[in-house]
Amino acid sequence: MKKIPFSPPDMSEAEINEVAEALRSGWITTGPKTKEFERLIAMCC
């Protein structure tokens, strides 16, 4: 069986802080971060 090497995640402090901010806000799926994400994705489509 072919082995796939393990690699730790590569996350910056800024990314970790954004996730922590979203979690602390209590708005994980329908809050302002989701709205902004959807807006940015829509610009690509």
Phi, psi and omega in degrees: 000137179287133178270137176255121183294143178278139178223130179291156179296149179249093182235135178278165176299324179298318179294317178298318179296321178297316179295315179299319179298316179296317179296318180293332182290337183084357180251089184268322186247340185230015184269191184296328179294320178294317179301316180294318177300313180298320179297315180293320177295319181299329179294335181274343185264000000 
